[in-house]
Amino acid sequence: MKSVILRFRVMAIVSGIMSLLLWFVYMPVKYIFHNESLHSKIIWIPMVHGYLYPIYILTAIHFATKARWPIMKMLGLMLAGTLPVASLLAERRVVRRYS
């Protein structure tokens, strides 16, 4: 169980950071500032986030099945990855409870 928690912890932190970068760096540059030169330098953010988010979902499912969580609690953990700070908060709760 310890390795499952570690994998979830790493993916929750990485996914949370990438989500923060997406919401508060990439989106404002693209939609508010319309700065094409800066946009071309940060175009990697949504691509990396797009590849990492499904990995977060899989690790959340893996952790929730190992912890024998009900489906609704598992869905809540998966949805925590959609908001920038929610995956970081979910990671803290999981680590406090299962470590």
Beta strands, then each sheet from edge to edge (+ up, - down):
end
